[in-house]
Amino acid sequence: MNAVRNIFKNGIVTGITQIFVSASGFLLYIYIARYMGEIEFGKYNFAMSFALLFIIFQDLGISNFIIREIARKKELVDDYLASALEIKFITSFLVFSIVYISINIMKYPQDTKYVVYLFGIYTILTYFAETFRSVFQAFEKMEYTAFVTIIEKAVLLSLVLYVLASGYGLIGIAYAYIFTGFLNVIISCIICFTKVAKPKIKINLKLSKLIILGSLPFGLNTLFGMMFFKIDTVMLSIFRDDAAVGIYSAAYTPLLSLTGIVSTMAISSIYPVMSRYFTESETSLKNITVLSSKYMAMIGFPICTGCILLSEEFIELLYINQYSESVFVFKILALYIPFRFLSSITGTYLTCINKQKLRTISVALGSVLNIILNLIMIPMLSHIGAGIATVLSEVFLFIIFSHYIRKDNKHLELHRQFVKPIIGSFLMGALIVTLKGTNLYLLVILAFIFYSLLLMLIGGFTQEDKDVFNQITKGI
């Protein structure tokens, strides 16, 4: 199977997984939001976001680092996996102590602190399991990741629905998360040890030092990325209240899940291949970067347009006469969708050419800007200000990524790929406005068909796209 078909296969597997994960996540968030209301839903999102901001120190970027290294030298998988697990075992205890101390310094109610502890344990377990999934990804065995993820999310959804129906509340939900976290670790470990690698328990200080130093740029990038996505929720809780967090999260979470589907499909499939092309073929690396950016633009701009024009319908569909204040925030946040898609490709490119330090600097600058904008806008505009800050920060991040890519390779003119998707999206938007009031599902289908036909008419698909399609379908 050639590289293109392998990317497609892993993309399909990852896509199916992400669709399931996002569907179960939607149900989870919707039921939690409907059952708890704005205040408890806000408390739930704050606890999860607060825990994630600190737990990232447990991973230190190790998971991303070993994907790249094992993808290049698969014979070293046992040594890398053993050392990675040893490091994470130690950092888990250190990081939970930081979470415990930090939340107790702040003047939050005891029940909020307790929920933070529980979600802290869950996120530690999740990042521990991520080590095994990194090995699956390095070997391009995304079906293993898919299996574990689907089992985990199915169990989590079932348990949370039971907890809500039984009236156990937020604490009960947190315990459901912890149970599925343990299940995630156990299943991932069994599959990894029986199907991929058999690491021996031994201390290799030289390799551990190499992993820690090599992972730091990835870890800082992930840390700043987590701040980029989660700091607004924490700051809303600090400067406003749980209700503001609930309103903002009701708009942000569906869009974050949506972008997660596409971005994860792309990155999980392309990252190992791009890493390999960096050492094998500069031309192939350039081509796959340009094509990936083009397809991300084709997906991102019409989704952005649809979400803005149909925001009221989508919020009504999700929450049924609740969270009406989330509609305007939803419109604002929809603007960040295409830039998030494109940044996932440009950021991955920098990592694959060993310029992850530049990626880290970019995300750090974006995070600092996000914090500054939130400090200014949240006191004035509450959840609306947080939405504006998110969009401006995302645009800023994409501009920086593009700047560094242009410095490395002046022939990678990615902006040329955006013109036709933008034109098609604008015309599709006109159709949506004209037919607004039609059944939502039918309108979405008609808009998709209309947009696809427009791209064909204006030459959005080239001979190269046809060649890619032929490579994908050949032999499948």
VOGUTI-143122 format. One line per field, with one value per residue (C-alpha): x, y, z. Coordinates in nm, 3 decimals. Layout:
BEGIN
X: [X/...]
Y: [Y/...]
Z: [Z/...]
***
This chain:
BEGIN
X: [0.000/0.155/0.177/-0.135/-0.355/-0.204/-0.288/-0.639/-0.682/-0.563/-0.768/-1.083/-1.015/-0.938/-1.234/-1.479/-1.335/-1.358/-1.713/-1.807/-1.611/-1.764/-2.114/-2.083/-1.919/-2.208/-2.459/-2.253/-2.227/-2.587/-2.725/-2.493/-2.584/-2.959/-2.960/-2.738/-2.812/-2.571/-2.415/-2.337/-2.239/-2.001/-1.854/-1.801/-1.615/-1.406/-1.293/-1.193/-1.015/-0.831/-0.706/-0.590/-0.387/-0.164/-0.177/-0.001/0.323/0.285/0.339/0.605/0.551/0.678/0.387/0.444/0.822/0.817/0.572/0.830/1.129/0.966/0.820/1.179/1.341/1.082/1.343/1.389/1.023/1.082/1.348/1.154/0.830/0.994/1.167/0.857/0.643/0.902/0.915/0.536/0.496/0.717/0.568/0.212/0.262/0.444/0.179/-0.119/0.050/0.067/-0.304/-0.394/-0.188/-0.301/-0.677/-0.649/-0.475/-0.778/-1.101/-1.331/-1.599/-1.500/-1.721/-1.551/-1.208/-1.311/-1.434/-1.100/-0.914/-1.121/-1.082/-0.711/-0.686/-0.882/-0.657/-0.345/-0.479/-0.565/-0.215/-0.064/-0.271/-0.167/0.185/0.063/-0.148/0.160/0.321/0.013/0.031/0.406/0.342/0.044/-0.186/-0.472/-0.720/-0.582/-0.634/-0.982/-1.075/-0.958/-1.116/-1.454/-1.466/-1.366/-1.617/-1.901/-1.844/-1.811/-2.132/-2.324/-2.195/-2.263/-2.616/-2.676/-2.532/-2.753/-3.063/-2.989/-2.941/-2.583/-2.478/-2.138/-1.939/-2.090/-1.996/-1.637/-1.616/-1.750/-1.466/-1.207/-1.340/-1.313/-0.964/-0.846/-1.015/-0.836/-0.494/-0.554/-0.684/-0.416/-0.143/-0.267/-0.292/0.047/0.229/0.066/0.055/0.331/0.600/0.730/0.934/1.156/1.158/1.503/1.650/1.820/1.920/2.084/1.770/1.544/1.750/1.730/1.351/1.300/1.520/1.378/1.022/1.044/0.961/0.660/0.563/0.585/0.387/0.117/0.119/0.075/-0.181/-0.378/-0.361/-0.472/-0.789/-0.865/-0.748/-1.059/-1.282/-1.072/-1.056/-1.432/-1.479/-1.238/-1.363/-1.729/-1.914/-2.011/-2.312/-2.087/-1.868/-2.175/-2.302/-1.959/-1.896/-2.236/-2.121/-1.753/-1.772/-1.967/-1.732/-1.425/-1.553/-1.622/-1.273/-1.134/-1.280/-1.117/-0.789/-0.734/-0.814/-0.559/-0.280/-0.296/-0.272/-0.030/0.215/0.407/0.418/0.537/0.805/0.928/0.918/1.139/1.426/1.332/1.181/1.154/0.927/0.685/0.678/0.596/0.321/0.148/0.159/0.005/-0.265/-0.352/-0.386/-0.603/-0.842/-0.855/-0.955/-1.220/-1.370/-1.317/-1.458/-1.801/-1.843/-1.763/-2.022/-2.291/-2.234/-2.261/-2.580/-2.750/-2.629/-2.979/-3.096/-2.793/-2.819/-3.192/-3.123/-2.861/-3.014/-3.390/-3.499/-3.190/-2.867/-3.016/-2.738/-2.490/-2.611/-2.409/-2.097/-2.149/-2.150/-1.826/-1.644/-1.741/-1.493/-1.202/-1.285/-1.091/-0.788/-0.785/-0.793/-0.513/-0.300/-0.312/-0.134/0.113/0.201/0.255/0.481/0.707/0.729/0.815/1.104/1.251/1.139/0.918/1.091/0.946/0.606/0.644/0.737/0.436/0.189/0.345/0.293/-0.063/-0.131/0.010/-0.206/-0.508/-0.451/-0.405/-0.719/-0.918/-0.794/-0.922/-1.243/-1.389/-1.442/-1.615/-1.799/-1.798/-1.846/-1.870/-1.529/-1.384/-1.514/-1.358/-1.027/-1.028/-1.088/-0.824/-0.569/-0.634/-0.589/-0.268/-0.134/-0.200/-0.019/0.289/0.296/0.270/0.550/0.791/0.696/0.763/1.106/1.186/1.036/0.939/0.770/0.502/0.248/-0.042/-0.263/-0.320/-0.528/-0.791/-0.939/-1.176/-1.304/-1.381/-1.570/-1.762/-1.847/-1.973/-2.207/-2.317/-2.401/-2.626/-2.814/-2.855/-2.994/-3.237/-3.362/-3.347/-3.655/-3.630/-3.580/-3.233/-3.112/-3.232/-3.077/-2.737/-2.747/-2.847/-2.572/-2.312/-2.418/-2.430/-2.083/-1.932/-2.076/-1.948/-1.594/-1.608/-1.738/-1.475/-1.188/-1.139/-1.042/-0.733/-0.571/-0.351/-0.661/-0.786/-0.450/-0.471/-0.823/-0.708/-0.421/-0.660/-0.914/-0.665/-0.672/-0.933]
Y: [0.000/0.330/0.636/0.808/0.501/0.444/0.802/0.750/0.422/0.573/0.885/0.678/0.476/0.790/0.969/0.696/0.698/1.074/1.075/0.823/1.011/1.343/1.198/1.045/1.366/1.572/1.350/1.369/1.748/1.797/1.578/1.731/2.082/2.013/1.828/2.063/2.407/2.693/2.705/2.335/2.297/2.589/2.426/2.102/2.282/2.484/2.172/1.993/2.296/2.373/2.015/2.006/2.325/2.151/1.784/1.858/1.872/1.498/1.429/1.694/1.637/1.279/1.128/1.350/1.308/0.928/0.924/1.101/0.903/0.559/0.636/0.692/0.402/0.138/-0.105/0.121/0.106/-0.114/0.117/0.437/0.300/0.170/0.500/0.705/0.502/0.537/0.916/0.953/0.735/0.975/1.296/1.181/1.214/1.545/1.703/1.597/1.764/2.087/2.062/2.004/2.298/2.537/2.487/2.517/2.853/2.986/3.067/2.808/2.608/2.266/2.078/2.255/2.163/1.800/1.782/1.930/1.653/1.385/1.528/1.566/1.191/1.123/1.340/1.177/0.837/0.969/1.102/0.778/0.580/0.827/0.681/0.349/0.522/0.712/0.378/0.275/0.600/0.569/0.225/0.370/0.120/0.357/0.068/-0.010/0.349/0.336/0.022/0.154/0.497/0.358/0.122/0.400/0.653/0.401/0.305/0.670/0.770/0.479/0.549/0.925/0.872/0.628/0.877/1.158/0.938/0.827/1.182/1.147/1.484/1.624/1.411/1.096/1.211/1.266/0.909/0.777/0.956/0.802/0.449/0.491/0.638/0.319/0.112/0.316/0.247/-0.126/-0.194/0.023/-0.152/-0.502/-0.428/-0.257/-0.537/-0.817/-0.658/-0.398/-0.373/-0.560/-0.312/-0.440/-0.264/-0.112/0.227/0.392/0.734/0.832/0.759/0.915/1.234/1.230/1.185/1.463/1.714/1.620/1.636/1.977/2.175/1.945/1.978/2.355/2.361/2.143/2.349/2.675/2.505/2.394/2.747/2.869/2.657/2.636/2.957/3.145/2.906/2.944/3.324/3.345/3.156/3.388/3.723/3.634/3.327/2.967/3.080/3.272/2.964/2.753/2.991/3.012/2.637/2.560/2.752/2.657/2.283/2.178/2.379/2.245/1.890/1.960/2.097/1.808/1.553/1.704/1.806/1.469/1.284/1.493/1.506/1.141/1.021/1.278/1.331/1.000/1.027/1.389/1.295/1.021/1.245/1.499/1.249/1.095/1.350/1.728/1.741/1.487/1.679/2.001/1.838/1.673/2.000/2.202/1.944/1.903/2.281/2.300/2.031/2.189/2.520/2.343/2.200/2.489/2.790/2.641/2.502/2.848/3.006/2.753/2.784/3.164/3.171/2.882/2.946/2.986/2.662/2.467/2.593/2.517/2.168/2.097/2.245/2.284/2.626/2.660/2.862/3.125/3.359/3.120/3.198/3.516/3.358/3.064/3.306/3.467/3.142/2.995/3.239/3.048/2.716/2.750/2.899/2.611/2.357/2.530/2.581/2.207/2.147/2.435/2.352/1.985/2.088/2.284/1.985/1.744/1.959/1.969/2.329/2.247/2.524/2.776/2.611/2.642/3.010/3.070/2.899/3.078/3.415/3.317/3.211/3.535/3.734/3.523/3.592/3.966/3.985/3.788/4.016/4.315/4.174/3.940/4.216/4.426/4.170/3.848/3.534/3.743/3.893/3.546/3.444/3.747/3.677/3.317/3.412/3.689/3.462/3.182/3.416/3.548/3.194/3.101/3.414/3.331/2.969/3.084/3.335/3.068/2.829/3.098/3.159/2.788/2.727/3.025/2.797/2.690/2.961/2.812/3.122/3.052/2.751/2.961/3.175/2.923/2.774/3.129/3.213/2.884/2.944/3.295/3.172/2.881/3.133/3.317/2.993/2.935/3.287/3.235/2.898/2.975/2.836/2.508/2.190/2.218/1.874/1.924/2.270/2.137/1.863/2.109/2.351/2.073/1.962/2.321/2.398/2.082/2.162/2.519/2.398/2.180/2.464/2.716/2.468/2.393/2.034/1.990/1.698/1.648/1.599/1.340/1.161/1.154/1.013/0.744/0.645/0.619/0.404/0.185/-0.159/-0.073]
Z: [0.000/-0.103/0.119/-0.017/0.030/0.375/0.471/0.339/0.528/0.855/0.785/0.740/1.056/1.254/1.099/1.193/1.544/1.571/1.442/1.710/1.977/1.878/1.854/2.201/2.322/2.185/2.362/2.678/2.676/2.572/2.849/3.109/2.989/2.985/3.316/3.516/3.374/3.320/3.668/3.721/3.356/3.401/3.712/3.517/3.237/3.481/3.671/3.351/3.207/3.531/3.561/3.198/3.237/3.493/3.399/3.071/3.273/3.326/2.956/2.885/2.511/2.533/2.340/2.036/2.050/2.048/1.755/1.542/1.667/1.650/1.305/1.186/1.378/1.460/1.595/1.900/2.006/2.314/2.457/2.389/2.532/2.851/2.924/2.841/3.084/3.362/3.321/3.317/3.626/3.822/3.683/3.757/4.132/4.103/3.883/4.094/4.391/4.188/4.104/4.469/4.595/4.319/4.358/4.736/4.707/4.521/4.704/4.548/4.733/4.866/4.618/4.325/4.463/4.502/4.142/4.027/4.217/4.046/3.697/3.769/3.829/3.509/3.293/3.443/3.340/2.993/2.928/3.060/2.808/2.538/2.556/2.417/2.152/2.037/1.956/1.756/1.563/1.496/1.343/1.152/1.326/1.386/1.410/1.758/1.869/1.718/1.910/2.247/2.194/2.092/2.391/2.630/2.499/2.483/2.847/2.953/2.777/2.930/3.281/3.265/3.134/3.420/3.672/3.542/3.540/3.897/4.021/4.147/4.007/3.919/4.167/4.022/3.672/3.783/3.922/3.590/3.414/3.649/3.589/3.211/3.255/3.425/3.153/2.888/3.041/3.086/2.733/2.567/2.765/2.676/2.303/2.292/2.474/2.273/1.925/1.892/2.160/2.461/2.665/2.945/3.279/3.300/3.382/3.088/3.213/2.886/2.682/2.947/2.931/2.550/2.562/2.817/2.634/2.294/2.424/2.587/2.270/2.216/2.581/2.579/2.256/2.412/2.731/2.543/2.320/2.624/2.761/2.419/2.432/2.804/2.970/2.860/3.055/3.369/3.334/3.282/3.607/3.790/3.651/3.601/3.730/3.654/3.449/3.206/3.174/3.099/2.828/2.666/2.684/2.528/2.218/2.220/2.292/1.978/1.755/1.934/1.884/1.517/1.452/1.654/1.411/1.104/1.266/1.432/1.109/0.923/1.180/1.290/0.930/0.789/1.078/1.048/0.668/0.672/0.927/0.693/0.384/0.561/0.548/0.211/-0.030/0.000/-0.303/-0.157/0.172/-0.011/-0.218/0.076/0.275/-0.008/-0.080/0.289/0.331/0.021/0.146/0.492/0.332/0.123/0.442/0.683/0.500/0.413/0.767/0.904/0.673/0.761/1.136/1.125/0.918/1.100/1.455/1.604/1.444/1.567/1.927/1.928/1.792/2.056/2.371/2.303/2.435/2.655/2.623/2.391/2.504/2.341/1.988/1.937/2.087/1.849/1.552/1.667/1.741/1.403/1.245/1.397/1.226/0.896/1.072/1.322/1.039/0.851/1.162/1.230/0.897/0.916/1.276/1.190/0.901/1.137/1.370/1.088/0.963/1.315/1.369/1.666/1.861/1.617/1.661/2.036/2.010/1.785/2.018/2.317/2.149/2.059/2.418/2.558/2.317/2.415/2.785/2.726/2.511/2.770/3.047/2.851/2.703/2.966/3.229/2.961/2.745/2.949/2.732/2.412/2.487/2.541/2.197/2.026/2.201/2.078/1.714/1.708/1.874/1.624/1.325/1.481/1.528/1.166/1.045/1.253/1.136/0.775/0.828/0.953/0.673/0.413/0.565/0.538/0.194/-0.020/-0.272/-0.023/-0.107/0.087/0.063/-0.307/-0.204/-0.022/-0.301/-0.461/-0.131/-0.009/-0.331/-0.312/0.054/-0.016/-0.289/-0.072/0.200/-0.043/-0.104/0.272/0.324/0.036/0.163/0.535/0.706/0.516/0.719/0.873/0.766/0.409/0.394/0.508/0.241/-0.033/0.074/0.062/-0.287/-0.414/-0.272/-0.423/-0.767/-0.741/-0.672/-0.980/-1.196/-1.085/-1.115/-0.747/-0.829/-1.046/-1.225/-0.921/-0.708/-0.955/-0.938/-0.558/-0.577/-0.820/-0.589/-0.297/-0.479/-0.663/-0.513/-0.247]
***
